Amino acid sequence: MRLLLARDACYCGQLVDELPLAQATGSQHLKVLKDARLVVGEIEGLRTCYWASRERLAELHALAGDLIAEAVETDGDDCD
């Protein structure tokens, strides 16, 4: 995600060049991120151009912030 956020857009191969991952592994990671709508992909010929969905990341940030705030505010009940 950091690599995608540092760029406007890029191809899987460009990401794989900077990570210790095989091309297939990088593609699978991008598929998972795309399925979660954290990454957007647009087909350009034989390749897909990817970029981070900043709107979706903002939503995730807000949700996670709320969840963490609730967890910190409550003691939680132990399962006895």
C-alpha positions, 0 to 999 in steps of 0.5 A, a space after each residue: 500500500 505504501 508503494 501505491 500511495 507514493 505513486 499516482 498509479 503503476 503496474 503490478 510489475 513495477 511494484 514487484 520490482 520493488 518488493 521481495 515477491 514473485 509476480 504471481 504473489 504480487 498479482 494475488 495481493 493486488 487482487 485481494 486489495 482490489 476485492 476489498 476496494 482498497 485498490 482500483 485497477 483499470 485494464 490498459 491493453 494487456 496490463 492493469 494499472 493500479 492505484 490506491 483508493 484514497 476514499 476507501 482508505 479514509 473510510 477504513 481509517 474512520 471505522 478503525 479509529 471508531 473501533 479502537 476508541 470503543 475498545 479503549 473506552 470499555 474494559 470489556 467483559 471477560 468470558 468466564 
